[in-house]
Amino acid sequence: MTITLRPHQHKAVAAMWDNNKGQVIIPTGGGKTICMIQDAIHQQAVPTGTTIVVVAPRILLAEQLCKEFLELVSTTHTHVMHVHSGDVEFFHTTNPEKIHLFANTARTAGENCIIFTTYHSLHRVVDSGINIDTIYFDEAHNGCGRHFFTAVYATAQYAKRRYYFTATPKTGRGTSVARGMNNTDVYGGVLENVPAQELIAAGAIVPP
């Protein structure tokens, strides 16, 4: 299925292809997920297997992101796993050893793996020791939380490509300054920042 991108989405995706990390700031309803999906399709076009992780703030949103991804991403050579405590139709676990086995089996076979997880369970993915080619953080401001930042920071040390999507970037101050999205060592710079008024004028979203 062909994806039709709006101009602001084209700019965001192009910036992702030119940078291996960074923040994409788009108002709610502006189509952040489509940017992730378009990038994932592009990455999976490479003949060798690639491992993609999608991080959501809640289990229900992880399930929704999975549904949206699989409407557009081919699953012919792609294996899907969920890492959280929810009950889904796909293989799901929070056991680091099982995560490692699942992802590395796909990678050894030269096939793709997409892992849907939550900020709460991201540390399980980190503990598995798998290679991460690309990781997308939905509502990335959640990663600034004290309980979640450790895993977000860990993925920043080894994930080859990482992108942080949000409508409301969170700036760190005082004792939390290192956790804020102004920490460019972790979150990268801003790749695209779309004002709400621009999307309202274009008819992409409606006024609140």
C-alpha positions in Angstrom: 0.0 0.0 0.0 1.3 3.4 -1.0 1.6 6.1 1.8 0.7 9.6 0.9 2.7 12.1 3.1 1.7 15.6 3.8 4.4 18.3 3.3 5.4 18.4 7.0 5.6 14.6 7.1 7.9 14.6 4.0 10.2 17.1 5.7 10.2 15.0 8.9 11.0 11.7 7.1 13.7 13.4 4.9 15.3 14.7 8.1 15.3 11.3 9.6 17.0 9.8 6.6 19.7 12.5 6.9 20.2 12.1 10.6 20.6 9.0 12.8 18.9 10.6 15.8 16.7 13.5 16.7 13.4 14.9 17.8 10.3 15.2 15.6 7.8 17.6 17.2 4.3 17.4 15.6 1.0 18.4 17.2 -1.4 15.7 18.2 -3.3 14.4 15.1 -0.5 15.6 12.8 0.5 12.1 11.7 3.6 11.2 13.7 3.0 7.5 13.3 2.9 7.6 9.5 6.4 9.1 9.7 7.6 6.1 11.7 5.9 3.7 9.3 7.4 5.3 6.2 10.8 5.2 7.7 10.4 1.6 8.8 9.3 0.5 5.3 12.4 2.3 3.9 14.7 0.5 6.4 13.2 -2.9 5.7 13.9 -2.5 2.0 17.5 -3.4 2.8 17.9 -7.1 2.0 19.6 -8.0 5.4 17.5 -8.3 8.5 16.8 -5.2 10.6 15.5 -4.9 14.2 13.1 -2.1 14.9 11.7 -1.2 18.4 8.6 0.9 18.9 8.1 2.4 22.3 4.7 3.5 23.5 3.6 5.1 26.9 0.9 2.4 27.5 0.1 -1.2 26.5 -3.1 -0.2 24.6 -1.1 2.3 22.6 1.5 -0.3 21.8 -1.2 -2.5 20.5 -2.7 0.4 18.5 0.7 1.2 17.0 1.2 -2.4 16.1 -2.2 -2.4 14.2 -1.3 0.8 12.3 2.2 -0.5 11.4 0.9 -3.8 10.1 -1.7 -2.2 7.9 1.2 -0.8 5.9 4.4 -2.7 6.6 4.8 -6.1 4.8 5.0 -9.0 7.2 6.3 -11.4 4.6 9.8 -11.4 6.1 9.0 -9.6 9.3 8.5 -11.1 12.7 6.4 -9.2 15.3 7.0 -9.4 19.1 5.4 -7.5 22.0 7.4 -6.8 25.2 4.9 -5.9 27.9 2.5 -7.6 30.2 -0.5 -7.3 27.9 -2.2 -10.2 26.2 -1.9 -9.9 22.4 -2.2 -12.3 19.4 1.5 -12.0 18.7 4.4 -13.6 20.6 4.8 -11.6 23.8 7.2 -11.8 26.7 9.1 -9.7 29.2 11.8 -12.4 29.6 15.1 -10.9 28.3 16.4 -14.4 27.2 13.3 -15.0 25.1 13.5 -11.5 23.6 17.1 -12.2 22.7 16.2 -15.6 21.1 13.3 -14.2 19.1 15.1 -11.2 17.7 18.4 -13.0 17.0 16.7 -15.9 15.3 15.1 -13.5 12.9 18.3 -11.6 12.4 20.3 -14.8 11.7 17.8 -15.8 9.1 18.2 -12.4 7.4 14.7 -11.4 8.3 13.2 -8.4 10.0 11.9 -8.0 13.6 9.6 -5.3 15.0 9.3 -5.1 18.7 6.4 -3.1 20.3 7.1 -2.3 23.9 6.3 0.4 26.6 8.4 2.7 28.6 7.7 0.6 31.6 9.1 -2.6 29.9 11.8 -1.0 27.8 14.5 -2.1 30.3 13.6 -5.7 29.5 14.6 -5.0 25.8 17.8 -3.4 27.0 18.6 -6.4 29.3 18.1 -8.8 26.4 21.3 -7.4 24.8 19.8 -7.4 21.2 21.1 -5.1 18.5 18.7 -2.3 17.7 18.9 -0.8 14.2 16.1 1.8 14.7 14.0 2.8 17.7 11.0 5.1 17.7 9.7 6.7 20.9 6.1 7.7 20.7 5.1 10.5 23.1 8.8 10.8 23.9 8.4 13.2 26.7 7.4 10.2 28.8 11.1 9.1 28.6 12.1 12.0 30.7 10.4 10.5 33.7 12.8 9.4 36.5 11.7 5.7 36.3 12.0 5.5 32.5 15.0 7.6 31.6 17.6 4.9 32.6 16.4 2.6 29.8 16.0 5.5 27.3 19.5 6.6 28.1 20.8 3.0 27.7 19.3 2.6 24.2 20.9 5.9 23.2 24.3 4.3 23.8 23.9 1.6 21.1 20.8 1.9 18.9 22.1 2.8 15.5 19.1 5.1 14.7 16.8 6.7 17.2 13.9 9.1 16.9 11.8 10.8 19.6 8.3 11.9 18.6 6.2 14.2 20.7 3.7 17.1 20.6 5.0 18.4 23.9 8.8 18.2 24.4 9.8 18.3 28.0 12.8 20.4 29.1 14.9 19.3 32.1 15.6 21.7 34.9 17.5 21.6 38.1 18.1 18.0 39.3 16.3 16.6 36.2 18.2 18.6 33.6 20.0 15.5 32.3 16.6 13.8 31.7 15.1 16.6 29.7 14.8 16.6 25.9 17.2 19.5 25.9 19.9 16.8 26.5 20.9 16.5 22.9 23.5 13.8 23.7 20.5 11.5 24.4 17.6 13.0 22.3 19.5 14.6 19.5 18.6 17.9 18.0 15.2 18.9 16.7 14.8 17.5 13.2 11.3 18.9 12.5 9.1 21.2 14.6 5.7 21.8 13.1 3.6 24.7 14.6 0.0 23.8 15.2 -1.2 26.8 13.3 0.6 25.6 10.2 -1.3 22.3 10.3 -4.6 24.0 11.0 -4.1 26.3 8.1 -3.3 23.3 5.9 -6.4 21.5 7.1 -4.3 18.7 8.5 -5.8 19.1 12.0 -8.7 21.0 13.4 -8.5 23.8 16.0 -8.9 22.6 19.6 
